[in-house]
């Protein structure tokens, strides 16, 4: 269905971003709620629930944020004439709940779910523009194939980097997870195997980005190539090297922080294609 909303498309896009942020925020709250005992072991100084906000109010705010996020999702779907965003975000809410209560304590399932939901934040923009809305004054009908390629590239990057961070976080949080019966990868397979698993995905990500840069360089995209090499590929190489030497929770926490910065750099690289 083709919908022409003109200037309203910008507003809807910002509402889409808000919906994603609200749902993600609610997901973090419910995750902290169910992980309170584990976090008391892994990061006692960073606990918010029962220290800053009561458990009862955490649940209330979690449902408020979910509700607002879903209301915005249904409004956006109604305006663009496609219900895939609303229905998918309802599924996201359900998955986040079961991930916090069940999946995240099981081998790999929680890691893959979070990585997939991170990629969904990118994919949802593709479905939004799939309603033939020209957000940045671009004819999506003629540039659909190109936009699809960028979606796959960024969603793939988000999935792999998020998966890497989740496994590193599991290694960092082994003590608390083991105490409360979690079956995460480092607990079931051991730290060395988890390092190999993470290292393989790091190599895959670095190699894929390097190949993309070769094509981009041939197209004359010298600035974004330099940006990607300096702020994404080099840090990933540093993480790969640091992963080999890491031995303490502090080492893994530092690597996890660097991965967050790499993800931010990846998001900001989108600006090169807007302006």
C-alpha positions, 0 to 999 in steps of 0.5 A: 500500500502506498502512502504519501504523508509528506512532511508528516513522515519526519514526525512518524520517523521520530515517533518510531525512534521513540517507540524503539527507545521506550520498548528498549527501556522497558526491557532493561527495567524488567531485565534488572528486576529479574536479575536483582540477585545476580546483579548484587553479586556481579555489580553491587554498586550499580544496582538501581532497583530497591536502591533508587526505585522500589521493585513495585514501581519498577514493574509499574514503569516497565508496563508504562514504557511498554504501553507507550511504545506499543501505542506509538507503534500502532499509531505509526502502523495505522498512519502508514497503512502497514501493521507489520511494525505494530505486530512485530513490536508486540512480539518484541515485548513478549520476547523481552519478557521471556528473555528476562525470565527464562531465555537469558539463563539458557545456553546461547538462546538469550544471546541470540535473542538480544542480538536479533532484537538489536538488529530489528531496530535497524530492520524496522526502519526498512519496513517503515520506508517500505510504505513508500514514505520519502523520509529524507526526500529520497525516492524509495521506489527507485532506491529500494534495492540499494536501501535493502543492501544497507539494511542488511549490512547494518542489521548484520553488523548490529547482530554480530557486534551485539552477539559478541558483547553478550558473550563477553558480558556473560564471561564478565558475569560468570560468578553471579550467573553460576551462583543462581543456576544460569547456563550461559556459554562460559559456564557450560562450555568454559571460558576458553571455548567462549573466547574462541567463539567470540574471536571467530565472530570478531574475525568474521565481522572484521573481514566482512567490514574490510571487504565492504571498505574495498568496494566503498573505496572503489566508489570514491567513498574515501571519508567513510572508509577512513572513518570505518577503518579508524573507529570500527575496524581498528577497535575490533582488532584491539578487542580481538587482541584484548580478548586473548589476554583478558583474565579478570572481570575488569578486563572483560568489562573494559572490552564490553565498554569498547564494543559499545563505542564501536556500536555507537560509531557504527550508528553514527556512520549512517549520517554519511548517507543522510547529508 
